[in-house]
Amino acid sequence: MSYAAEIIEQIEQDHRRIGRLLQAIDNGRWWSADEPGRANLETIRGAALQISESTMLIERLVGGIGTRFPRHQNALASSPAAMATPDP
């Protein structure tokens, strides 16, 4: 399997895992009060933000594939601030 295919397979696996997590959360119906299942909401929020930031970065990097000018991929990949800042 090529390196690119491995990356795609990993993203697909993570997609399926997130889908299962969303089904388990069931729109928060199992959450009691402010702390679902005794989980720390800030920890959950932090993890959700990491998913969002990683998804934005991958989207930016992939957005340049097939074009002559790939949207400054190197700058984005090396800058943590770029990961947290959505495009205007």
C-alpha positions as CSV (number, residue, x, y, z in Angstrom):
1,M,0.0,0.0,0.0
2,S,1.4,3.4,-0.9
3,Y,2.0,6.1,1.7
4,A,-0.8,8.2,0.3
5,A,-3.2,5.3,0.5
6,E,-2.2,4.7,4.1
7,I,-3.0,8.3,5.0
8,I,-6.4,8.1,3.2
9,E,-7.2,4.8,5.0
10,Q,-6.4,6.4,8.4
11,I,-8.6,9.3,7.7
12,E,-11.4,6.9,6.7
13,Q,-11.0,4.9,9.9
14,D,-11.1,8.0,12.0
15,H,-14.2,9.2,10.1
16,R,-16.0,5.9,11.0
17,R,-14.8,6.2,14.6
18,I,-16.2,9.8,14.8
19,G,-19.5,8.5,13.3
20,R,-19.8,5.9,16.0
21,L,-19.0,8.4,18.7
22,L,-21.7,10.7,17.4
23,Q,-24.2,7.8,17.5
24,A,-23.2,7.0,21.1
25,I,-23.5,10.7,22.1
26,D,-27.1,10.7,20.7
27,N,-27.4,14.5,20.7
28,G,-26.4,14.6,24.3
29,R,-29.4,12.7,25.6
30,W,-27.2,10.7,27.9
31,W,-25.6,13.8,29.3
32,S,-26.8,14.6,32.8
33,A,-26.6,18.3,33.8
34,D,-23.3,19.9,32.8
35,E,-21.0,16.9,33.2
36,P,-21.9,14.0,30.9
37,G,-21.1,10.7,32.5
38,R,-18.7,12.4,34.9
39,A,-16.5,13.5,32.0
40,N,-14.7,16.8,32.1
41,L,-16.4,19.0,29.5
42,E,-13.3,21.1,29.0
43,T,-11.4,18.0,28.1
44,I,-14.1,16.9,25.7
45,R,-14.2,20.4,24.2
46,G,-10.4,20.5,23.9
47,A,-10.4,17.2,22.0
48,A,-13.2,18.4,19.8
49,L,-11.2,21.6,19.0
50,Q,-8.2,19.4,18.0
51,I,-10.4,17.5,15.6
52,S,-11.7,20.7,14.1
53,E,-8.2,22.2,13.8
54,S,-6.8,19.1,12.2
55,T,-9.7,18.9,9.8
56,M,-9.2,22.5,8.8
57,L,-5.5,21.9,8.2
58,I,-6.1,18.8,6.1
59,E,-8.7,20.6,4.1
60,R,-6.3,23.4,3.4
61,L,-3.5,21.1,2.4
62,V,-5.8,18.9,0.2
63,G,-7.4,22.0,-1.3
64,G,-4.3,22.8,-3.2
65,I,-3.8,19.3,-4.8
66,G,-4.0,19.4,-8.5
67,T,-3.3,23.1,-8.8
68,R,-0.1,24.7,-9.8
69,F,0.0,26.8,-6.6
70,P,-0.8,24.7,-3.5
71,R,-1.9,27.4,-1.1
72,H,1.3,27.7,0.9
73,Q,1.3,24.1,2.2
74,N,4.7,24.4,3.9
75,A,3.8,27.5,5.8
76,L,0.6,26.0,7.1
77,A,2.2,22.7,8.1
78,S,4.8,24.4,10.1
79,S,2.7,27.0,11.9
80,P,0.6,26.0,14.8
81,A,-1.3,29.3,14.6
82,A,-2.3,28.5,11.1
83,M,-4.0,25.4,12.3
84,A,-6.3,27.3,14.7
85,T,-7.2,30.2,12.3
86,P,-9.9,29.5,9.8
87,D,-9.7,31.1,6.3
88,P,-11.6,34.3,5.9
